[in-house]
Amino acid sequence: MKLESIGKTLTLAALSAAMLAAGAARAQDVVRLGNLKFAHYGAVSYIKEIAPKCGIKVEEHIFAKGLDVMQAIIAGELDVGTTASEAAISGRAGGAPIYVVAGFAKGGARLVGRGDLKLKSVKDLKGKKVGVTRGGIQEVLLLAELQQSGLSVSDQPGKDVQLVFLAYADLNQALLGKNIDAMMQSEPQSSQAINKGFGNEIVKPYDTPIGEPIRTMVMTEKFYKDKRPVAEKFMRCFVEATKTFIDNRAIAEKYVRETVFKGQISKDDFDDAIGNSPYSYDISPEHIQITTDVMVKTGVGKMGKPPVARDWVKTDLLDAAKKSLNVK
């Protein structure tokens, strides 16, 4: 074999080895993300669009509700998940090996009555059927509001308020069809009901001890501890995506309306939804502990041993990412 051919062979071999090594490195930097399809979860979805420049690849998996995200984490199928706080708390109580690492949106709930009933306060729900998704933060907020107003509640007839448990996607149709009298709904579905005229706002349920509920980003303990460099890259990517959505409303609107919802929501729906569920970064052990305490009081989740927030709320990755990107 000629020296020139040998040289070419060696060069190709070296190139192939380098490509394999690079491929292996890239494979290690895949982050499996569980997310939900709501307007205020849009910045989290956007992470996958900018992930390559963050040095990672994000595989997003969409779930119907937060408890499904927790089940996927327990099954070892995800590294990071997003959900309302109650699913994270229930998950941790049930043995899910997770840490709360950030808060990506605030609010995101609204008590909406049928447009023809003109319900104006929580007390007006006496004798009514109210739809809600079982196990969601909306159920926690609804039960807290009903308790504050002195109303008894059951999913069977006989109490002041009868709960009707439905999926998020079915609540609006039930209200429109007059199968329920009111609903505690997420965004943008609650804004859609109001904008289309078959619903009216009774209250934004933020006067309970929880205040505005904060949606939580969780990481598995294994990912947080064993893949620290990748976890750091992911968190910087989260902060960058969120900052983009906060600073540039046009990018946020275009992405959520066209990419996430495929043109199914209007500009007004988006504006109203984000007006009631702004993008954010932060979370605190205090907020998670108060939410845990209200869950215990209302019976949502039925936890045998409620987790203590300070043991599993870890904001060090978030704090470092915000500092590196000069985000206050």
C-alpha positions as CSV (number, residue, x, y, z in Angstrom):
1,M,0.0,0.0,0.0
2,K,1.3,3.4,-0.9
3,L,2.2,5.9,1.8
4,E,-0.4,8.3,0.4
5,S,-3.1,5.7,0.7
6,I,-2.0,4.8,4.2
7,G,-2.1,8.4,5.2
8,K,-5.6,8.8,3.8
9,T,-6.8,5.7,5.6
10,L,-5.3,6.9,8.9
11,T,-6.9,10.3,8.4
12,L,-10.3,8.8,7.7
13,A,-9.9,6.5,10.8
14,A,-9.0,9.5,12.9
15,L,-11.9,11.5,11.5
16,S,-14.4,8.6,12.2
17,A,-13.1,8.2,15.7
18,A,-13.5,11.9,16.3
19,M,-17.0,11.9,14.9
20,L,-17.9,8.9,17.1
21,A,-16.5,10.6,20.2
22,A,-18.4,13.8,19.4
23,G,-21.6,11.8,18.8
24,A,-21.1,10.0,22.1
25,A,-20.6,13.4,23.9
26,R,-23.7,14.8,22.3
27,A,-25.7,11.7,23.2
28,Q,-24.7,12.2,26.9
29,D,-26.1,15.7,26.7
30,V,-29.7,14.9,25.8
31,V,-32.2,16.2,28.4
32,R,-35.6,14.4,28.5
33,L,-38.2,17.0,29.4
34,G,-41.8,16.4,30.4
35,N,-44.1,19.4,29.8
36,L,-47.8,20.4,29.6
37,K,-49.7,22.2,26.8
38,F,-50.6,25.5,28.3
39,A,-49.8,29.1,27.4
40,H,-47.7,29.7,30.5
41,Y,-45.6,26.5,29.8
42,G,-44.5,28.0,26.5
43,A,-41.1,29.3,27.6
44,V,-40.2,25.8,28.8
45,S,-41.2,24.5,25.3
46,Y,-39.0,27.1,23.8
47,I,-35.9,25.7,25.5
48,K,-35.7,22.9,22.9
49,E,-35.5,25.6,20.1
50,I,-32.4,27.2,21.6
51,A,-30.9,24.1,23.2
52,P,-28.2,23.5,20.5
53,K,-26.6,26.9,21.3
54,C,-26.7,25.9,25.0
55,G,-24.7,22.8,24.2
56,I,-27.5,20.3,24.8
57,K,-30.4,18.6,23.0
58,V,-33.8,18.7,24.6
59,E,-36.4,16.0,23.9
60,E,-39.8,17.3,24.9
61,H,-42.6,15.0,25.8
62,I,-46.1,16.5,26.3
63,F,-48.4,15.1,29.0
64,A,-52.1,15.7,29.8
65,K,-51.5,16.6,33.4
66,G,-48.8,17.1,36.0
67,L,-49.4,13.8,37.8
68,D,-48.6,12.0,34.5
69,V,-45.3,13.9,34.4
70,M,-44.6,12.6,37.9
71,Q,-45.4,9.0,36.9
72,A,-42.9,9.3,34.0
73,I,-40.2,10.6,36.3
74,I,-40.8,7.7,38.7
75,A,-40.6,5.3,35.7
76,G,-37.1,6.8,34.9
77,E,-38.3,8.3,31.6
78,L,-37.6,11.9,32.3
79,D,-34.8,14.1,33.7
80,V,-36.8,17.3,34.1
81,G,-40.5,17.9,34.4
82,T,-42.8,20.9,34.7
83,T,-46.1,20.9,36.6
84,A,-48.2,22.8,39.0
85,S,-46.8,22.7,42.5
86,E,-49.4,20.2,43.9
87,A,-48.3,17.5,41.5
88,A,-44.7,18.0,42.5
89,I,-45.6,17.9,46.2
90,S,-47.8,14.8,45.7
91,G,-45.1,13.2,43.7
92,R,-42.4,13.8,46.3
93,A,-44.8,12.5,49.0
94,G,-45.3,9.4,46.9
95,G,-41.6,8.7,46.6
96,A,-40.6,10.5,43.4
97,P,-36.9,11.3,43.6
98,I,-37.2,15.0,42.6
99,Y,-36.0,18.4,43.6
100,V,-37.9,21.7,42.8
101,V,-35.3,23.8,41.0
102,A,-37.3,26.8,39.5
103,G,-40.7,28.4,39.2
104,F,-41.6,29.2,35.6
105,A,-45.0,30.9,35.8
106,K,-47.3,32.5,38.3
107,G,-51.1,32.4,38.6
108,G,-52.7,30.6,35.7
109,A,-56.1,29.8,37.2
110,R,-59.5,31.4,37.0
111,L,-63.0,30.6,38.4
112,V,-65.4,31.0,35.5
113,G,-69.2,30.9,35.6
114,R,-71.6,30.2,32.9
115,G,-72.3,33.4,30.9
116,D,-76.1,33.2,31.4
117,L,-75.9,32.8,35.2
118,K,-74.1,36.0,36.1
119,L,-72.4,34.4,39.1
120,K,-70.4,37.2,40.9
121,S,-68.8,35.6,44.0
122,V,-67.7,32.2,45.4
123,K,-70.8,32.2,47.7
124,D,-73.0,32.3,44.6
125,L,-71.8,28.7,43.9
126,K,-74.1,27.3,46.6
127,G,-76.4,24.8,44.9
128,K,-74.2,24.7,41.8
129,K,-72.1,22.1,39.9
130,V,-68.5,23.2,39.5
131,G,-66.1,21.4,37.1
132,V,-62.4,21.0,38.0
133,T,-59.5,18.7,37.1
134,R,-58.9,16.2,39.8
135,G,-55.5,16.6,41.6
136,G,-54.6,19.8,39.8
137,I,-53.6,23.1,41.5
138,Q,-57.0,24.3,40.4
139,E,-58.7,21.7,42.7
140,V,-56.5,22.9,45.6
141,L,-57.4,26.6,45.0
142,L,-61.1,25.7,44.5
143,L,-61.4,23.8,47.7
144,A,-59.5,26.6,49.6
145,E,-61.9,29.2,48.2
146,L,-65.0,27.1,49.1
147,Q,-63.6,26.6,52.6
148,Q,-63.0,30.3,53.0
149,S,-66.6,31.0,52.0
150,G,-68.0,28.4,54.4
151,L,-69.4,26.1,51.6
152,S,-69.4,22.3,52.0
153,V,-68.4,20.3,48.9
154,S,-68.5,16.7,47.5
155,D,-68.5,15.0,44.2
156,Q,-71.9,13.5,45.2
157,P,-75.2,15.5,45.6
158,G,-76.1,16.7,49.0
159,K,-73.5,19.3,49.8
160,D,-73.5,23.0,49.1
161,V,-71.3,22.5,46.0
162,Q,-71.1,19.4,43.8
163,L,-67.7,18.9,42.1
164,V,-67.6,17.4,38.6
165,F,-64.1,16.1,37.8
166,L,-63.1,16.5,34.1
167,A,-59.9,16.8,32.1
168,Y,-58.8,20.4,31.3
169,A,-59.7,19.8,27.7
170,D,-63.3,18.9,28.6
171,L,-64.1,21.7,31.0
172,N,-64.9,24.4,28.5
173,Q,-67.2,22.1,26.5
174,A,-69.0,21.1,29.7
175,L,-69.6,24.8,30.6
176,L,-70.7,25.6,27.0
177,G,-73.1,22.7,27.1
178,K,-74.5,23.8,30.5
179,N,-73.5,20.5,32.1
180,I,-71.7,22.5,34.8
181,D,-72.5,25.9,36.2
182,A,-68.9,27.0,36.8
183,M,-65.3,25.8,36.4
184,M,-61.9,26.3,37.9
185,Q,-59.8,26.3,34.8
186,S,-56.3,26.9,33.6
187,E,-55.0,29.2,30.9
188,P,-55.6,29.8,28.0
189,Q,-58.8,27.8,28.3
190,S,-60.4,30.1,30.9
191,S,-59.6,33.2,28.8
192,Q,-61.1,31.5,25.7
193,A,-64.4,30.8,27.5
194,I,-64.7,34.5,28.5
195,N,-63.6,35.8,25.1
196,K,-66.1,33.5,23.3
197,G,-68.9,34.7,25.5
198,F,-70.0,31.5,27.2
199,G,-68.2,32.2,30.4
200,N,-67.6,35.1,32.8
201,E,-65.0,35.6,35.4
202,I,-66.1,35.1,39.0
203,V,-62.7,35.5,40.6
204,K,-59.0,34.9,40.2
205,P,-58.4,32.6,43.1
206,Y,-55.3,34.3,44.6
207,D,-56.7,35.3,48.0
208,T,-56.0,32.0,49.7
209,P,-52.8,31.5,51.8
210,I,-51.1,30.2,48.6
211,G,-51.5,33.5,46.8
212,E,-50.6,33.2,43.2
213,P,-49.6,29.6,42.6
214,I,-46.2,29.1,41.1
215,R,-45.7,26.4,38.5
216,T,-42.7,24.3,39.3
217,M,-39.8,22.9,37.4
218,V,-38.4,19.7,38.9
219,M,-35.3,17.7,38.3
220,T,-34.6,14.1,39.2
221,E,-32.1,13.7,42.1
222,K,-30.0,11.6,39.8
223,F,-29.8,14.3,37.0
224,Y,-29.2,17.1,39.6
225,K,-26.4,15.2,41.3
226,D,-24.8,12.9,38.7
227,K,-25.1,15.1,35.5
228,R,-24.3,18.4,37.1
229,P,-22.6,20.0,34.0
230,V,-25.6,19.1,31.8
231,A,-28.0,20.3,34.5
232,E,-26.2,23.6,34.7
233,K,-26.4,24.0,30.9
234,F,-30.1,23.2,30.9
235,M,-30.8,25.7,33.7
236,R,-29.0,28.5,31.8
237,C,-31.1,27.6,28.7
238,F,-34.3,27.8,30.8
239,V,-33.3,31.3,32.1
240,E,-32.4,32.4,28.6
241,A,-35.7,31.1,27.1
242,T,-37.7,32.7,29.9
243,K,-35.9,36.0,29.6
244,T,-36.6,36.0,25.8
245,F,-40.3,35.5,26.4
246,I,-40.5,38.2,29.1
247,D,-38.5,40.7,27.1
248,N,-39.9,40.0,23.7
249,R,-43.7,39.5,23.9
250,A,-43.9,39.2,20.1
251,I,-41.6,36.1,20.1
252,A,-43.6,34.6,23.0
253,E,-46.9,35.2,21.3
254,K,-45.8,33.8,17.9
255,Y,-44.3,30.7,19.4
256,V,-47.2,29.9,21.7
257,R,-49.9,30.6,19.2
258,E,-48.3,29.1,16.1
259,T,-46.0,26.3,17.4
260,V,-47.6,25.2,20.7
261,F,-51.3,25.7,19.8
262,K,-51.1,25.5,16.0
263,G,-53.3,28.6,15.5
264,Q,-56.0,27.4,17.9
265,I,-55.9,30.4,20.1
266,S,-56.3,34.1,19.3
267,K,-54.1,37.1,20.1
268,D,-56.7,38.1,22.8
269,D,-56.6,34.6,24.2
270,F,-52.8,34.7,24.5
271,D,-52.7,38.3,25.9
272,D,-55.4,37.5,28.5
273,A,-53.8,34.1,29.4
274,I,-50.3,35.6,30.0
275,G,-51.9,38.5,31.8
276,N,-53.2,36.0,34.3
277,S,-50.1,33.7,34.2
278,P,-46.9,35.7,33.6
279,Y,-43.6,33.9,32.9
280,S,-41.2,33.9,35.8
281,Y,-38.1,32.2,37.2
282,D,-38.3,32.0,41.0
283,I,-39.6,29.6,43.6
284,S,-39.1,29.4,47.4
285,P,-39.3,26.7,50.1
286,E,-41.8,29.0,51.9
287,H,-44.3,29.0,48.9
288,I,-44.0,25.2,48.5
289,Q,-44.5,24.7,52.3
290,I,-47.6,26.8,52.3
291,T,-49.0,25.0,49.3
292,T,-48.3,21.7,51.1
293,D,-50.1,22.9,54.2
294,V,-53.2,23.9,52.2
295,M,-53.2,20.6,50.4
296,V,-53.2,18.8,53.8
297,K,-56.1,21.1,55.0
298,T,-58.2,20.5,51.9
299,G,-57.4,16.8,51.6
300,V,-56.0,17.1,48.0
301,G,-53.4,14.4,47.4
302,K,-54.2,12.5,50.6
303,M,-50.5,12.4,51.6
304,G,-49.5,9.9,54.3
305,K,-46.3,11.9,55.0
306,P,-46.3,15.5,53.5
307,P,-42.8,16.4,52.4
308,V,-40.9,19.3,54.1
309,A,-40.2,21.9,51.5
310,R,-36.7,22.9,52.8
311,D,-35.6,19.3,52.2
312,W,-36.3,19.3,48.5
313,V,-36.4,22.9,47.1
314,K,-33.0,23.5,45.6
315,T,-32.5,26.8,43.9
316,D,-28.7,26.9,43.6
317,L,-28.6,26.0,39.9
318,L,-31.2,28.7,39.2
319,D,-29.3,31.3,41.2
320,A,-26.1,30.5,39.3
321,A,-27.8,30.6,35.9
322,K,-29.4,33.9,36.6
323,K,-26.1,35.4,37.8
324,S,-24.2,34.2,34.8
325,L,-26.8,35.8,32.5
326,N,-27.2,39.0,34.5
327,V,-30.9,38.3,35.3
328,K,-32.3,39.8,38.4
